[in-house]
Amino acid sequence: KYSSPDLANSFFQQTIERVRALPEVEAVSISTGFPMGRSGEAPFWIEGQPQPDNSALWPKAYILAVSDDYHRALQIPLLAGRYFRPHETNGLLVDRIFAEEQFPGKGFVSALGQRIKLPGDDSWREIVGVVGSVRHDRLDRNGPGVLYLPWTEIKPAGRGRVTDMCHLVKAGEAATDLSAKIVAVVRRLDTE
C-alpha cells in the first residue's frame, strides 16, 4: 500500500498531526527505534578525520531517524544548540556520549557545527544540537553514542525501510483509553 517513500511519509505525517490533536497527548513522535527497544549501529565519518576506504572500518554509533518531538516525548533534555525544526534536512542531533567520545577534552558543546557523513550521503550533515544520553541496549552500561537524523531523511534502500517506524506518545495524567483512540486514528488513516 505504501509503495513509495512519499506515500509512507504522508501517512506518518498525518498520523503525527491527528494523534497530536488528541486532548490527552502532550507529545507524539515517530522513530526507527527507541531506548531498550529497536536500535542499530551504523558507521559514520567526521569531517577532517582520515577516511577509511571501506565504510565497514568507519567508527560506529547508534543512528535513529526521529521526528521533531522525539526528545520531548521521551523527556531527553537539550544540552546545547537546538532540537530539530519541522522539515529539517541535513541536520543531526547527537547525544552527550557521542559528543564527548568524538570530541574529547573539548566539552560536548564543541560538537555543535561539526559535520558528519553517513554511508550513502551525498552531502555533509551538521550537528545542530546535543541532547542527554539514554541507555539503548543495556541498563548496566552505556552503549555507543547516538546520532539522530530527521525521519524524512530515511532512504528506503539505505538506513531501514521507511515503513519501519515506531510511534512514541507522551500522554497527560487523564489519558484513559488513549491507546484505543490512537489505534482508531491509525486505522482510519490506513483506510483513506
Order of alpha helices (4+ residues) and beta strands (2+ residues): alpha-beta-beta-beta-beta-alpha-beta-beta-alpha-beta-beta-beta-beta-alpha
